[in-house]
Amino acid sequence: MLSPDVPERLRATLEAERERLLKLDNVIAVGAGYKETGGRTTPTWAILVFVWRKVPPEQLAPGQLVPQECGGYPTDVIEVGEDFSLLSPGGAWEA
């Protein structure tokens, strides 16, 4: 369930892109939240894409790269690994 403070346009974008993103190899969940850059949270809303592990783009099969943006929102790829607690950043994610 998404946090109530997520903007409606971001919710609609997430709904429109969810299925496509979840079909990508290594993607285990998607959500909405604030983008992190350099380990710091920014004030920019983003589509959060949770993966088991980050993989260099050149190691991905064609068509498996997470897009840099969806519907005008940046994406933020978050490596989960074995730590499933990362899948609850303020309740702003959805599988």
C-alpha positions in Angstrom: 0.0 0.0 0.0 1.3 3.4 -0.9 1.7 6.2 1.6 -1.2 8.8 1.4 1.3 11.6 0.7 2.3 10.1 -2.7 1.1 12.5 -5.5 -1.9 11.2 -7.5 0.0 11.6 -10.9 2.9 9.4 -9.4 0.4 6.8 -8.3 -1.1 6.7 -11.8 2.4 6.5 -13.4 3.3 3.6 -11.0 0.1 1.8 -11.9 0.7 2.2 -15.6 4.4 1.0 -15.4 4.2 -1.6 -12.7 3.6 -4.7 -14.9 6.3 -3.7 -17.4 8.9 -3.1 -14.6 8.1 -6.3 -12.7 8.7 -8.3 -15.9 12.4 -7.2 -15.9 14.9 -9.7 -14.7 16.0 -9.1 -11.1 13.2 -6.7 -10.3 11.2 -7.9 -7.2 9.1 -4.9 -6.3 8.2 -1.4 -7.4 7.0 1.6 -5.4 7.1 5.3 -5.0 9.2 7.5 -2.7 11.9 10.0 -2.6 14.9 9.5 -4.8 18.2 8.8 -3.1 21.5 10.1 -4.6 24.9 9.4 -3.0 23.2 7.8 0.0 21.1 11.0 0.7 17.4 11.4 0.3 16.4 14.1 -2.1 13.1 16.0 -2.3 12.4 14.5 -5.7 9.6 12.0 -6.1 10.6 8.8 -8.0 9.5 5.4 -9.1 11.4 3.0 -6.8 12.6 -0.2 -8.4 13.8 -2.9 -6.0 16.2 -5.5 -7.3 18.0 -8.5 -5.7 21.3 -6.9 -6.7 22.5 -4.1 -9.0 24.1 -5.4 -12.2 26.2 -3.3 -14.5 24.2 -2.3 -17.7 26.5 -4.2 -20.0 25.8 -7.5 -18.1 22.0 -7.2 -18.7 20.2 -8.8 -21.6 18.8 -6.5 -24.2 15.5 -4.9 -23.0 16.3 -5.7 -19.3 17.6 -2.3 -18.3 15.5 -0.2 -15.9 14.6 3.0 -17.7 16.0 6.2 -16.3 12.5 7.7 -16.0 8.9 6.6 -16.2 6.1 9.0 -17.0 8.3 12.0 -16.2 9.5 10.6 -12.9 13.1 9.4 -12.3 13.6 5.8 -11.3 15.7 4.8 -8.4 17.1 1.3 -8.4 17.5 0.0 -4.9 19.4 -3.2 -4.2 17.7 -5.4 -1.6 19.9 -8.4 -1.4 18.8 -10.6 1.4 17.6 -7.7 3.6 13.8 -7.6 3.0 13.5 -4.8 5.6 14.6 -2.5 2.7 11.2 -3.2 1.1 9.4 -0.8 3.5 10.8 2.7 3.1 8.1 4.6 5.0 5.3 2.4 3.6 5.7 4.0 0.1 6.2 0.8 -1.8 4.0 -1.8 -3.5 4.9 -5.2 -4.9 
